[in-house]
Amino acid sequence: MRGFITRLGFGIVAGLILATATARADDDKAEKVPLDKVPKVIMDAIKGRFPNAEIESVEKEKEDGKIVFDIELKHEGRKYEMDILEDGTIVEIEKEVAAKDVPEGVTKAVKEKYPGCTIKEVMEVNKVKDKKETPDHYEVTLETADKKKKEVEVSLDGKIIK
């Protein structure tokens, strides 16, 4: 009887792990959305924040059980990315930071962790709450010394997060 209960418990745990992995895999799937199929509420949110936006791509995905539209755009010559919930709520805005404007602590942390790397792009990630944008961290895209592309998250005070 004990063996049966152990196998039953193992089966339940294995099933839960599989279900969780499957749910996460579903969260990772992004679906490209043609511009003419982007919901009006999403377009209104984009144009409300970036009136002259040149939208480059729109993807719809599920994150933490919520539908999120991931927008890539250019506005006044600068690259931006936005995450917008399906009800039109903007939750995150990333803006490209020119190399000369990247905080020294961010560059130093990346160069120390990845000696010989080349920084390709830096995006300032801003969380949005009640339409107020607050800088949260930086996403640094780099090429390592052995020519591998990597994205690194760095805190505002220059510590590697991920």
DSSP file (Angstrom, degrees, kcal/mol; ACC not computed):
  #  RESIDUE AA STRUCTURE BP1 BP2  ACC     N-H-->O    O-->H-N    N-H-->O    O-->H-N    TCO  KAPPA ALPHA  PHI   PSI    X-CA   Y-CA   Z-CA
    1    1 A M     >        0   0    0      0, 0.0     4,-2.2     0, 0.0     5,-0.2   0.000 360.0 360.0 360.0 -41.6    0.0    0.0    0.0
    2    2 A R  H  >  +     0   0    0      1,-0.2     4,-2.6     2,-0.2     5,-0.2   0.908 360.0  51.9 -60.3 -42.4    2.8    2.4    0.9
    3    3 A G  H  > S+     0   0    0      1,-0.2     4,-2.7     2,-0.2    -1,-0.2   0.889 108.2  51.7 -60.7 -40.5    4.4    1.9   -2.6
    4    4 A F  H  > S+     0   0    0      2,-0.2     4,-2.8     1,-0.2    -1,-0.2   0.931 110.8  47.2 -62.4 -45.5    1.1    2.7   -4.2
    5    5 A I  H  X S+     0   0    0     -4,-2.2     4,-2.9     2,-0.2    -2,-0.2   0.905 112.0  50.7 -63.6 -41.9    0.7    5.9   -2.3
    6    6 A T  H  X S+     0   0    0     -4,-2.6     4,-2.6     2,-0.2    -1,-0.2   0.934 113.1  45.3 -61.1 -46.2    4.3    6.9   -3.1
    7    7 A R  H  X S+     0   0    0     -4,-2.7     4,-2.5     2,-0.2    -2,-0.2   0.894 113.1  51.2 -64.6 -38.8    3.7    6.2   -6.8
    8    8 A L  H  X S+     0   0    0     -4,-2.8     4,-2.2     2,-0.2    -2,-0.2   0.931 111.5  46.9 -62.8 -45.9    0.4    8.1   -6.7
    9    9 A G  H  X S+     0   0    0     -4,-2.9     4,-2.4     1,-0.2    -2,-0.2   0.908 112.3  50.1 -62.0 -42.8    2.1   11.1   -5.0
   10   10 A F  H  X S+     0   0    0     -4,-2.6     4,-2.8     1,-0.2    -1,-0.2   0.911 109.9  51.3 -61.8 -42.2    4.9   11.0   -7.6
   11   11 A G  H  X S+     0   0    0     -4,-2.5     4,-2.3     2,-0.2    -2,-0.2   0.893 110.0  49.1 -62.4 -41.1    2.4   10.9  -10.4
   12   12 A I  H  X S+     0   0    0     -4,-2.2     4,-2.3     2,-0.2    -1,-0.2   0.937 112.8  47.0 -64.3 -46.6    0.5   13.9   -9.0
   13   13 A V  H  X S+     0   0    0     -4,-2.4     4,-2.4     2,-0.2    -2,-0.2   0.930 112.6  49.4 -61.3 -45.8    3.7   15.9   -8.6
   14   14 A A  H  X S+     0   0    0     -4,-2.8     4,-2.4     1,-0.2    -1,-0.2   0.901 111.0  51.0 -60.4 -41.2    4.9   14.9  -12.2
   15   15 A G  H  X S+     0   0    0     -4,-2.3     4,-2.5     2,-0.2    -1,-0.2   0.896 109.7  49.3 -63.0 -41.4    1.5   16.0  -13.5
   16   16 A L  H  X S+     0   0    0     -4,-2.3     4,-2.4     2,-0.2    -2,-0.2   0.900 110.7  50.2 -65.3 -40.9    1.6   19.3  -11.8
   17   17 A I  H  X S+     0   0    0     -4,-2.4     4,-2.5     2,-0.2    -2,-0.2   0.928 112.1  47.5 -63.0 -44.6    5.1   20.0  -13.2
   18   18 A L  H  X S+     0   0    0     -4,-2.4     4,-2.4     2,-0.2    -2,-0.2   0.906 111.9  49.9 -63.0 -42.8    4.0   19.1  -16.7
   19   19 A A  H  X S+     0   0    0     -4,-2.5     4,-2.4     2,-0.2    -1,-0.2   0.905 111.9  48.2 -63.4 -41.8    0.9   21.3  -16.4
   20   20 A T  H  X S+     0   0    0     -4,-2.4     4,-2.5     2,-0.2    -2,-0.2   0.920 111.7  49.4 -65.0 -44.1    3.0   24.2  -15.1
   21   21 A A  H  X S+     0   0    0     -4,-2.5     4,-2.3     1,-0.2    -2,-0.2   0.898 111.6  49.4 -62.4 -40.6    5.5   23.8  -18.0
   22   22 A T  H  X S+     0   0    0     -4,-2.4     4,-2.1     2,-0.2    -1,-0.2   0.912 110.4  49.9 -65.3 -42.8    2.7   23.7  -20.5
   23   23 A A  H  X S+     0   0    0     -4,-2.4     4,-1.9     1,-0.2    -2,-0.2   0.910 111.8  48.5 -62.7 -42.0    1.1   26.8  -19.1
   24   24 A R  H  X S+     0   0    0     -4,-2.5     4,-1.5     2,-0.2    -1,-0.2   0.900 108.2  54.0 -65.4 -39.0    4.5   28.6  -19.2
   25   25 A A  H  X S+     0   0    0     -4,-2.3     4,-0.7     1,-0.2     3,-0.2   0.903 107.9  50.7 -61.6 -40.0    5.0   27.5  -22.8
   26   26 A D  H >< S+     0   0    0     -4,-2.1     3,-0.8     1,-0.2    36,-0.4   0.884 107.0  54.4 -63.1 -38.2    1.6   29.0  -23.7
   27   27 A D  H 3< S+     0   0    0     -4,-1.9    35,-0.4     1,-0.2    -1,-0.2   0.817 105.1  55.1 -64.0 -29.8    2.7   32.2  -22.0
   28   28 A D  H 3< S+     0   0    0     -4,-1.5     2,-0.4    -3,-0.2    -1,-0.2   0.637  82.6 102.3 -80.8 -14.3    5.8   32.3  -24.2
   29   29 A K    <<  -     0   0    0     -3,-0.8    33,-0.6    -4,-0.7     2,-0.4  -0.572  54.0-166.2 -77.7 123.9    4.0   32.1  -27.6
   30   30 A A  E     -A   61   0A   0     -2,-0.4     2,-0.5    31,-0.2    31,-0.2  -0.895   5.8-154.6-110.7 140.8    3.8   35.4  -29.3
   31   31 A E  E     -A   60   0A   0     29,-2.8    29,-2.9    -2,-0.4     2,-0.1  -0.961  18.2-126.9-117.1 122.2    1.5   36.0  -32.3
   32   32 A K  E     -A   59   0A   0     -2,-0.5    27,-0.3    27,-0.2    25,-0.0  -0.426  22.4-154.1 -65.5 139.7    2.2   38.7  -34.8
   33   33 A V        -     0   0    0     25,-3.0    25,-0.4    -2,-0.1     5,-0.1  -0.971  13.4-128.4-120.2 119.4   -0.7   41.1  -35.4
   34   34 A P    >   -     0   0    0      0, 0.0     3,-2.4     0, 0.0     4,-0.4  -0.349  26.8-115.8 -62.0 146.4   -1.0   42.9  -38.7
   35   35 A L  G >  S+     0   0    0      1,-0.3     3,-1.2     2,-0.2    22,-0.0   0.842 115.4  56.5 -55.1 -36.3   -1.4   46.7  -38.2
   36   36 A D  G 3  S+     0   0    0      1,-0.2    -1,-0.3     3,-0.0    -3,-0.0   0.567 107.7  49.9 -74.5  -5.2   -4.9   46.6  -39.7
   37   37 A K  G <  S+     0   0    0     -3,-2.4    -1,-0.2     2,-0.1    -2,-0.2   0.363  79.0 117.5-110.1   1.6   -6.0   44.0  -37.1
   38   38 A V  S <  S-     0   0    0     -3,-1.2     5,-0.1    -4,-0.4    -3,-0.0  -0.566  75.8-107.5 -71.4 127.3   -4.7   45.8  -34.0
   39   39 A P    >>  -     0   0    0      0, 0.0     4,-2.1     0, 0.0     3,-0.9  -0.205  21.3-121.1 -56.8 145.3   -7.7   46.6  -31.7
   40   40 A K  H 3> S+     0   0    0      1,-0.3     4,-3.0     2,-0.2     5,-0.2   0.862 111.8  58.4 -55.6 -40.2   -8.7   50.3  -31.6
   41   41 A V  H 3> S+     0   0    0      1,-0.2     4,-1.5     2,-0.2    -1,-0.3   0.843 108.1  46.9 -62.8 -32.5   -8.2   50.5  -27.8
   42   42 A I  H <> S+     0   0    0     -3,-0.9     4,-2.3     2,-0.2    -2,-0.2   0.921 112.8  48.1 -73.9 -45.4   -4.5   49.4  -28.3
   43   43 A M  H  X S+     0   0    0     -4,-2.1     4,-2.9     1,-0.2     5,-0.3   0.894 110.4  52.8 -60.9 -40.0   -4.0   51.9  -31.2
   44   44 A D  H  X S+     0   0    0     -4,-3.0     4,-2.1     1,-0.2    -1,-0.2   0.897 108.6  50.1 -62.8 -39.6   -5.6   54.7  -29.1
   45   45 A A  H  X S+     0   0    0     -4,-1.5     4,-1.3    -5,-0.2     5,-0.2   0.917 113.3  45.9 -64.9 -42.9   -3.1   53.9  -26.2
   46   46 A I  H >X S+     0   0    0     -4,-2.3     4,-3.4     1,-0.2     3,-0.6   0.967 116.5  43.3 -62.9 -53.4   -0.2   54.0  -28.6
   47   47 A K  H 3< S+     0   0    0     -4,-2.9    -1,-0.2     1,-0.2    -2,-0.2   0.785 108.3  60.3 -66.9 -27.7   -1.3   57.3  -30.3
   48   48 A G  H 3< S+     0   0    0     -4,-2.1    -1,-0.2    -5,-0.3    -2,-0.2   0.853 118.4  29.1 -66.8 -33.7   -2.2   58.8  -26.9
   49   49 A R  H << S+     0   0    0     -4,-1.3    -2,-0.2    -3,-0.6    -1,-0.2   0.826 136.7  26.3 -93.1 -38.0    1.4   58.5  -25.7
   50   50 A F    ><  -     0   0    0     -4,-3.4     3,-1.9    -5,-0.2    -1,-0.2  -0.749  67.1-179.4-128.7  82.5    3.2   58.7  -29.0
   51   51 A P  T 3  S+     0   0    0      0, 0.0    -1,-0.1     0, 0.0    -4,-0.1   0.800  84.9  39.4 -56.8 -33.3    1.0   60.8  -31.4
   52   52 A N  T 3  S+     0   0    0      2,-0.1    24,-0.3    -5,-0.0    -5,-0.1  -0.012  85.8 154.6-106.5  29.9    3.5   60.5  -34.3
   53   53 A A    <   -     0   0    0     -3,-1.9     2,-0.7    22,-0.1    22,-0.2  -0.278  38.2-150.0 -63.2 138.6    4.5   56.9  -33.7
   54   54 A E  E     - B   0  74A   0     20,-3.0    20,-1.8     0, 0.0     2,-0.4  -0.913  22.7-146.2-103.9 100.3    5.8   54.8  -36.6
   55   55 A I  E     + B   0  73A   0     -2,-0.7    18,-0.3    18,-0.2     3,-0.1  -0.540  22.7 177.9 -75.2 124.1    4.7   51.4  -35.5
   56   56 A E  E     -     0   0A   0     16,-2.8     2,-0.3    -2,-0.4    17,-0.2   0.821  62.3  -8.2 -96.4 -37.9    7.2   48.7  -36.6
   57   57 A S  E     - B   0  72A   0     15,-1.8    15,-2.6   -23,-0.1     2,-0.4  -0.989  49.8-159.0-159.8 153.6    5.6   45.6  -35.1
   58   58 A V  E     - B   0  71A   0    -25,-0.4   -25,-3.0    -2,-0.3     2,-0.4  -0.999  13.1-179.3-134.5 130.4    2.8   44.3  -32.9
   59   59 A E  E     -AB  32  70A   0     11,-2.1    11,-3.2    -2,-0.4     2,-0.5  -0.975  15.5-148.5-128.1 146.2    2.7   41.0  -31.1
   60   60 A K  E     +AB  31  69A   0    -29,-2.9   -29,-2.8    -2,-0.4     2,-0.3  -0.951  29.5 158.0-113.2 131.0    0.0   39.6  -28.9
   61   61 A E  E     -AB  30  68A   0      7,-2.6     7,-3.2    -2,-0.5     2,-0.5  -0.927  40.4-112.8-145.9 169.1    1.1   37.2  -26.1
   62   62 A K  E     + B   0  67A   0    -33,-0.6     2,-0.4   -36,-0.4     5,-0.2  -0.939  31.7 177.8-109.2 123.5   -0.1   35.8  -22.8
   63   63 A E  E >  S- B   0  66A   0      3,-2.9     3,-2.2    -2,-0.5   -39,-0.0  -0.990  72.8 -15.6-127.4 123.3    2.0   36.8  -19.8
   64   64 A D  T 3  S-     0   0    0     -2,-0.4    -1,-0.1     1,-0.3     3,-0.1   0.857 129.3 -53.7  52.2  37.6    1.0   35.7  -16.3
   65   65 A G  T 3  S+     0   0    0      1,-0.2     2,-0.4   -42,-0.1    -1,-0.3   0.459 117.3 110.1  81.3   0.9   -2.4   34.7  -17.7
   66   66 A K  E <  S-B   63   0A   0     -3,-2.2    -3,-2.9   -39,-0.0     2,-0.5  -0.860  71.8-118.2-111.9 145.5   -3.1   38.2  -19.2
   67   67 A I  E     -B   62   0A   0     -2,-0.4    19,-1.4    -5,-0.2     2,-0.4  -0.692  38.0-176.5 -79.3 126.2   -3.2   39.2  -22.9
   68   68 A V  E     -BC  61  85A   0     -7,-3.2    -7,-2.6    -2,-0.5     2,-0.6  -0.986  20.7-144.8-128.2 134.9   -0.5   41.7  -23.5
   69   69 A F  E     -BC  60  84A   0     15,-3.3    15,-2.5    -2,-0.4     2,-0.7  -0.887  13.1-154.9 -98.5 125.1    0.3   43.5  -26.8
   70   70 A D  E     -BC  59  83A   0    -11,-3.2   -11,-2.1    -2,-0.6     2,-0.4  -0.899  15.4-168.2-103.3 115.2    4.0   44.1  -27.3
   71   71 A I  E     -BC  58  82A   0     11,-2.9    11,-2.4    -2,-0.7     2,-0.5  -0.869  13.3-166.2-110.7 134.2    4.6   47.1  -29.5
   72   72 A E  E     +BC  57  81A   0    -15,-2.6   -16,-2.8    -2,-0.4   -15,-1.8  -0.983  28.3 150.7-115.5 131.4    7.8   48.2  -31.2
   73   73 A L  E     -BC  55  80A   0      7,-2.6     7,-2.9    -2,-0.5     2,-0.4  -0.941  40.6-127.1-151.1 168.4    7.9   51.7  -32.6
   74   74 A K  E     -BC  54  79A   0    -20,-1.8   -20,-3.0    -2,-0.3     2,-0.4  -0.968  22.5-178.0-120.1 141.9    9.9   54.7  -33.5
   75   75 A H  E >  S- C   0  78A   0      3,-2.5     3,-1.9    -2,-0.4   -22,-0.1  -0.955  72.4 -16.8-142.7 120.1    8.9   58.2  -32.2
   76   76 A E  T 3  S-     0   0    0     -2,-0.4     3,-0.1   -24,-0.3   -23,-0.1   0.882 129.0 -51.7  51.4  42.3   10.9   61.3  -33.2
   77   77 A G  T 3  S+     0   0    0      1,-0.2     2,-0.4     0, 0.0    -1,-0.3   0.393 115.9 110.1  82.2  -2.6   13.8   59.2  -34.3
   78   78 A R  E <   -C   75   0A   0     -3,-1.9    -3,-2.5    17,-0.0     2,-0.3  -0.848  67.3-121.7-109.9 143.3   14.1   57.1  -31.1
   79   79 A K  E     +C   74   0A   0     -2,-0.4    17,-2.6    -5,-0.2     2,-0.3  -0.625  34.5 176.3 -81.8 137.8   13.2   53.4  -30.6
   80   80 A Y  E     -CD  73  95A   0     -7,-2.9    -7,-2.6    -2,-0.3     2,-0.4  -0.952  17.1-160.0-135.1 155.9   10.5   52.5  -28.1
   81   81 A E  E     -CD  72  94A   0     13,-2.1    13,-3.3    -2,-0.3     2,-0.4  -0.991  12.5-167.6-132.6 144.5    8.8   49.4  -27.0
   82   82 A M  E     -CD  71  93A   0    -11,-2.4   -11,-2.9    -2,-0.4     2,-0.5  -0.973  16.0-153.0-131.9 145.2    5.5   49.2  -25.1
   83   83 A D  E     -CD  70  92A   0      9,-2.4     8,-2.7    -2,-0.4     9,-1.4  -0.988  23.5-179.8-113.8 123.2    3.5   46.6  -23.3
   84   84 A I  E     -CD  69  90A   0    -15,-2.5   -15,-3.3    -2,-0.5     6,-0.2  -0.986  23.8-130.0-128.4 127.6   -0.2   47.2  -23.3
   85   85 A L  E >   -C   68   0A   0      4,-2.9     3,-2.6    -2,-0.4   -17,-0.2  -0.318  36.3-102.8 -68.7 159.7   -2.9   45.1  -21.7
   86   86 A E  T 3  S+     0   0    0    -19,-1.4   -45,-0.1     1,-0.3    -1,-0.1   0.669 121.6  61.0 -62.7 -16.0   -5.9   44.2  -23.9
   87   87 A D  T 3  S-     0   0    0      2,-0.1    -1,-0.3   -46,-0.1    -2,-0.1   0.420 124.5-100.7 -88.8   2.7   -8.0   46.9  -22.2
   88   88 A G  S <  S+     0   0    0     -3,-2.6     2,-0.5     1,-0.3    -2,-0.1   0.453  74.2 144.8  96.0   1.5   -5.6   49.6  -23.4
   89   89 A T        -     0   0    0     -4,-0.1    -4,-2.9     1,-0.0     2,-0.5  -0.634  44.9-139.4 -77.1 121.6   -3.7   50.0  -20.1
   90   90 A I  E     +D   84   0A   0     -2,-0.5    41,-0.3    -6,-0.2    -6,-0.2  -0.703  27.9 170.8 -80.0 126.2    0.0   50.8  -20.7
   91   91 A V  E     +     0   0A   0     -8,-2.7    37,-2.2    -2,-0.5     2,-0.3   0.637  61.4  17.4-110.6 -21.0    2.1   48.8  -18.2
   92   92 A E  E     -DE  83 127A   0     -9,-1.4    -9,-2.4    35,-0.2     2,-0.4  -0.983  52.1-171.2-155.4 140.5    5.6   49.3  -19.5
   93   93 A I  E     -DE  82 126A   0     33,-2.5    33,-2.6    -2,-0.3     2,-0.4  -0.993   8.3-165.4-132.1 126.2    7.5   51.6  -21.8
   94   94 A E  E     -DE  81 125A   0    -13,-3.3   -13,-2.1    -2,-0.4     2,-0.4  -0.918   8.1-167.3-108.1 136.0   11.1   51.0  -22.9
   95   95 A K  E     -DE  80 124A   0     29,-2.1    29,-3.1    -2,-0.4   -15,-0.2  -0.980  24.6-113.1-127.5 139.8   13.1   53.8  -24.5
   96   96 A E  E     - E   0 123A   0    -17,-2.6     2,-0.5    -2,-0.4    27,-0.2  -0.395  27.5-149.6 -66.2 137.9   16.3   53.6  -26.3
   97   97 A V        -     0   0    0     25,-3.0    25,-0.5    -2,-0.1     5,-0.1  -0.950  17.5-121.0-112.6 127.5   19.2   55.4  -24.6
   98   98 A A    >>  -     0   0    0     -2,-0.5     3,-2.0     1,-0.1     4,-0.6  -0.348  27.7-113.5 -63.3 146.2   22.0   56.9  -26.7
   99   99 A A  G >4 S+     0   0    0      1,-0.3     3,-1.1     2,-0.2    -1,-0.1   0.857 117.0  54.4 -50.9 -41.4   25.4   55.5  -25.9
  100  100 A K  G 34 S+     0   0    0      1,-0.2    -1,-0.3     3,-0.0    -2,-0.1   0.696 108.5  50.3 -68.4 -17.9   26.6   58.9  -24.5
  101  101 A D  G <4 S+     0   0    0     -3,-2.0    -1,-0.2     2,-0.1    -2,-0.2   0.426  78.5 114.2-101.6  -0.6   23.6   59.0  -22.1
  102  102 A V  S << S-     0   0    0     -3,-1.1     5,-0.1    -4,-0.6    -3,-0.0  -0.570  79.4-105.9 -71.5 128.0   24.0   55.5  -20.6
  103  103 A P    >>  -     0   0    0      0, 0.0     4,-1.8     0, 0.0     3,-0.9  -0.255  22.4-126.0 -56.0 139.2   24.8   56.0  -16.9
  104  104 A E  H 3> S+     0   0    0      1,-0.3     4,-2.8     2,-0.2     5,-0.2   0.852 108.4  58.6 -56.1 -38.3   28.5   55.2  -16.2
  105  105 A G  H 3> S+     0   0    0      1,-0.2     4,-2.1     2,-0.2    -1,-0.3   0.841 105.2  49.9 -62.3 -33.8   27.5   52.6  -13.5
  106  106 A V  H <> S+     0   0    0     -3,-0.9     4,-2.1     2,-0.2    -1,-0.2   0.947 113.4  44.5 -69.3 -49.5   25.5   50.6  -16.0
  107  107 A T  H  X S+     0   0    0     -4,-1.8     4,-2.6     1,-0.2     5,-0.2   0.913 113.9  50.7 -60.8 -43.5   28.3   50.5  -18.6
  108  108 A K  H  X S+     0   0    0     -4,-2.8     4,-2.3     1,-0.2     5,-0.2   0.920 109.4  50.0 -62.5 -45.4   30.9   49.7  -15.9
  109  109 A A  H  X S+     0   0    0     -4,-2.1     4,-2.1     1,-0.2    -1,-0.2   0.907 113.5  45.8 -60.8 -43.2   28.8   46.8  -14.4
  110  110 A V  H  X S+     0   0    0     -4,-2.1     4,-2.7     1,-0.2    -2,-0.2   0.926 113.0  48.8 -67.1 -45.0   28.3   45.3  -17.9
  111  111 A K  H  < S+     0   0    0     -4,-2.6    -1,-0.2     1,-0.2    -2,-0.2   0.843 112.5  49.3 -66.2 -33.2   32.0   45.6  -18.9
  112  112 A E  H  < S+     0   0    0     -4,-2.3    -1,-0.2    -5,-0.2    -2,-0.2   0.908 115.9  41.9 -70.7 -41.4   33.2   44.1  -15.6
  113  113 A K  H  < S+     0   0    0     -4,-2.1    -2,-0.2     1,-0.3    -1,-0.2   0.854 128.4  30.2 -73.2 -35.3   30.8   41.1  -15.9
  114  114 A Y  S >< S-     0   0    0     -4,-2.7     3,-1.8    -5,-0.2    -1,-0.3  -0.654  83.2-161.0-127.0  73.4   31.5   40.6  -19.7
  115  115 A P  T 3  S+     0   0    0      0, 0.0    30,-0.5     0, 0.0    -3,-0.1  -0.252  77.4  18.6 -57.1 138.4   35.0   41.7  -20.4
  116  116 A G  T 3  S+     0   0    0      1,-0.2    -5,-0.1    -5,-0.1    -4,-0.1   0.520  93.7 140.7  80.7   5.0   35.7   42.5  -24.1
  117  117 A C    <   -     0   0    0     -3,-1.8     2,-0.5    -6,-0.2    -1,-0.2  -0.327  47.1-136.6 -77.4 162.6   31.9   42.8  -24.8
  118  118 A T  E     - F   0 143A   0     25,-2.5    25,-2.5    -3,-0.1     2,-0.5  -0.987  15.3-134.8-118.7 123.2   30.4   45.3  -27.2
  119  119 A I  E     + F   0 142A   0     -2,-0.5    23,-0.3    23,-0.2     3,-0.1  -0.668  25.7 176.6 -78.6 123.2   27.3   47.1  -26.0
  120  120 A K  E     -     0   0A   0     21,-2.8     2,-0.3    -2,-0.5    22,-0.2   0.812  61.5  -2.0 -95.7 -38.0   24.8   47.1  -28.9
  121  121 A E  E     - F   0 141A   0     20,-1.9    20,-3.0   -23,-0.0     2,-0.4  -0.987  51.9-159.1-158.3 143.1   21.7   48.7  -27.4
  122  122 A V  E     - F   0 140A   0    -25,-0.5   -25,-3.0    -2,-0.3     2,-0.5  -0.995  10.7-171.1-127.6 128.4   20.5   50.1  -24.1
  123  123 A M  E     -EF  96 139A   0     16,-2.6    16,-2.7    -2,-0.4     2,-0.6  -0.972  18.4-139.8-118.2 130.0   16.8   50.4  -23.3
  124  124 A E  E     -EF  95 138A   0    -29,-3.1   -29,-2.1    -2,-0.5     2,-0.6  -0.799  21.5-145.3 -85.5 121.8   15.6   52.2  -20.2
  125  125 A V  E     -EF  94 137A   0     12,-3.2    11,-3.4    -2,-0.6    12,-1.3  -0.802  16.8-170.8 -95.5 121.2   12.6   50.2  -18.8
  126  126 A N  E     -EF  93 135A   0    -33,-2.6   -33,-2.5    -2,-0.6     2,-0.3  -0.946  14.6-143.7-114.3 126.7    9.9   52.3  -17.3
  127  127 A K  E     -EF  92 134A   0      7,-2.4     7,-2.7    -2,-0.5     2,-0.5  -0.662  18.6-144.9 -82.0 143.8    7.0   50.8  -15.3
  128  128 A V  E     + F   0 133A   0    -37,-2.2     2,-0.4    -2,-0.3     5,-0.2  -0.952  25.1 166.0-117.9 125.4    3.7   52.7  -15.9
  129  129 A K  E >  S- F   0 132A   0      3,-2.1     3,-2.0    -2,-0.5   -38,-0.1  -0.988  76.0  -8.3-138.4 127.7    1.1   53.1  -13.2
  130  130 A D  T 3  S-     0   0    0     -2,-0.4     3,-0.1     1,-0.3    -1,-0.1   0.882 128.3 -59.8  51.5  41.8   -1.8   55.6  -13.4
  131  131 A K  T 3  S+     0   0    0    -41,-0.3     2,-0.5     1,-0.2    -1,-0.3   0.515 110.3 125.9  66.8   8.1   -0.1   57.0  -16.6
  132  132 A K  E <   -F  129   0A   0     -3,-2.0    -3,-2.1     2,-0.0     2,-0.5  -0.865  52.7-145.5 -99.9 126.7    3.0   57.9  -14.6
  133  133 A E  E     -F  128   0A   0     -2,-0.5    -5,-0.2    -5,-0.2   -41,-0.0  -0.790  17.4-176.3 -94.3 127.1    6.3   56.5  -16.0
  134  134 A T  E     -F  127   0A   0     -7,-2.7    -7,-2.4    -2,-0.5    -2,-0.0  -0.981  29.4-118.4-126.3 121.4    8.9   55.5  -13.5
  135  135 A P  E     +F  126   0A   0      0, 0.0    -9,-0.3     0, 0.0     3,-0.1  -0.321  37.1 169.3 -56.4 135.7   12.4   54.2  -14.5
  136  136 A D  E     -     0   0A   0    -11,-3.4    20,-0.6     1,-0.5     2,-0.3   0.734  53.6 -40.4-117.7 -45.8   12.8   50.6  -13.2
  137  137 A H  E     -FG 125 155A   0    -12,-1.3   -12,-3.2    18,-0.2    -1,-0.5  -0.953  55.4 -97.9-168.3-179.3   16.0   49.2  -14.8
  138  138 A Y  E     -FG 124 154A   0     16,-3.1    16,-2.6    -2,-0.3     2,-0.6  -0.911  16.6-149.0-116.0 145.5   18.0   49.0  -18.0
  139  139 A E  E     -FG 123 153A   0    -16,-2.7   -16,-2.6    -2,-0.4     2,-0.6  -0.973  18.9-165.9-110.1 120.0   18.0   46.2  -20.6
  140  140 A V  E     -FG 122 152A   0     12,-3.4    12,-2.9    -2,-0.6     2,-0.5  -0.925   7.3-159.5-111.6 121.1   21.4   46.0  -22.2
  141  141 A T  E     +FG 121 151A   0    -20,-3.0   -21,-2.8    -2,-0.6   -20,-1.9  -0.867  26.9 166.2 -96.9 128.5   21.9   44.0  -25.5
  142  142 A L  E     -FG 119 150A   0      8,-3.0     8,-2.5    -2,-0.5     2,-0.5  -0.892  38.7-128.4-138.6 166.7   25.5   43.1  -26.0
  143  143 A E  E     -FG 118 149A   0    -25,-2.5   -25,-2.5    -2,-0.3     6,-0.2  -0.986  33.2-134.9-115.8 122.2   27.8   40.9  -28.0
  144  144 A T    >   -     0   0    0      4,-3.1     3,-2.2    -2,-0.5   -28,-0.1  -0.167  30.1 -98.1 -71.1 168.7   30.2   38.9  -25.8
  145  145 A A  T 3  S+     0   0    0    -30,-0.5    -1,-0.1     1,-0.3   -29,-0.1   0.806 127.6  54.1 -57.4 -30.0   33.9   38.6  -26.6
  146  146 A D  T 3  S-     0   0    0      2,-0.1    -1,-0.3     1,-0.0    -2,-0.1   0.094 124.4-104.5 -94.9  23.8   33.2   35.2  -28.2
  147  147 A K  S <  S+     0   0    0     -3,-2.2     2,-0.4     1,-0.2    -2,-0.1   0.714  72.4 142.5  68.2  26.5   30.5   36.9  -30.5
  148  148 A K        -     0   0    0      2,-0.0    -4,-3.1     0, 0.0     2,-0.3  -0.816  49.3-127.4 -97.7 139.4   27.4   35.6  -28.6
  149  149 A K  E     +G  143   0A   0     -2,-0.4     2,-0.3    -6,-0.2    -6,-0.2  -0.677  35.7 172.9 -84.5 137.0   24.4   38.0  -28.3
  150  150 A K  E     -G  142   0A   0     -8,-2.5    -8,-3.0    -2,-0.3     2,-0.5  -0.997  26.7-145.3-146.1 145.6   23.1   38.4  -24.8
  151  151 A E  E     -G  141   0A   0     -2,-0.3     2,-0.4   -10,-0.2   -10,-0.2  -0.966  21.4-172.5-113.5 129.9   20.5   40.6  -23.0
  152  152 A V  E     -G  140   0A   0    -12,-2.9   -12,-3.4    -2,-0.5     2,-0.5  -0.956  16.6-141.6-124.1 136.9   21.4   41.7  -19.5
  153  153 A E  E     -G  139   0A   0     -2,-0.4     8,-3.2   -14,-0.2     9,-1.3  -0.860  21.0-172.5 -98.5 132.7   19.2   43.5  -17.0
  154  154 A V  E     -GH 138 160A   0    -16,-2.6   -16,-3.1    -2,-0.5     6,-0.2  -0.983  21.2-122.6-127.9 133.8   20.9   46.2  -14.9
  155  155 A S  E >   -G  137   0A   0      4,-3.3     3,-2.0    -2,-0.4   -18,-0.2  -0.201  33.5-103.7 -67.8 165.2   19.5   48.1  -11.9
  156  156 A L  T 3  S+     0   0    0    -20,-0.6   -50,-0.1     1,-0.3   -51,-0.1   0.803 122.9  53.6 -60.6 -29.1   19.4   51.9  -12.0
  157  157 A D  T 3  S-     0   0    0      2,-0.1    -1,-0.3   -52,-0.1    -2,-0.1   0.278 126.6 -96.3 -93.3  12.3   22.3   51.9   -9.6
  158  158 A G  S <  S+     0   0    0     -3,-2.0     2,-0.4     1,-0.3    -2,-0.1   0.793  76.0 135.6  87.8  30.0   24.5   49.7  -11.8
  159  159 A K        -     0   0    0    -50,-0.0    -4,-3.3    -4,-0.0     2,-0.4  -0.922  58.6-114.8-110.9 137.2   24.0   46.2  -10.4
  160  160 A I  B     +H  154   0A   0     -2,-0.4    -6,-0.3    -6,-0.2   -54,-0.0  -0.547  34.0 176.6 -68.7 125.4   23.5   43.2  -12.7
  161  161 A I              0   0    0     -8,-3.2    -7,-0.2    -2,-0.4    -1,-0.2   0.845 360.0 360.0 -93.2 -47.1   20.0   41.8  -12.1
  162  162 A K              0   0    0     -9,-1.3    -8,-0.1     0, 0.0   -11,-0.1   0.285 360.0 360.0-155.7 360.0   19.8   39.1  -14.7
